[in-house]
Amino acid sequence: MYSRTSRGTAIKTMDVVFNMKVQLKCLKKRKWVQQYVSVLE
């Protein structure tokens, strides 16, 4: 039971880290798009 709980926590942590990485990628893309758009304007 303990190992199952700790594994669940590890999976949750991995999910959080993965989501943060995805959000960072999206933020960088959005920044790049904003810069591109501002250059066009």
N, C-alpha and C positions, 0 to 999 in steps of 0.2 A: 504494500500500500504506500509506504514511504517513497519507494523508488518511482512509483507511478506518479506521485505528486511532484517529485523533484523533476521528473521528465516533462511533466506538463508545464512546470514553471520555466524550464529551459526552452521549451517550444514557444511559450508566450514571449520570452525574452527575445528569441530569434525573430518572432513575428514583429515585435516592436522595432528591433534594429533594422529589419528588412523594410518596414514601412517608412522609417526615418530616411533610409537610403533612397527609396523611391521618391519621397517628398523632396529630398535634396536635389535629385535629378530633375524633377519637375520645376523646382525653383530656378535652377540654373538655366533650364530651357526657357522658362518664362522671362528671365532676365535677358537672355540672349535675344528672344523675340522682341522684347521691349526696346532693346538697343537698336535692333534692326529696323523696327518701326519708326523710332525717333530719328534714325538716319534718313529714312525715306521721307519723313515729314520735314 
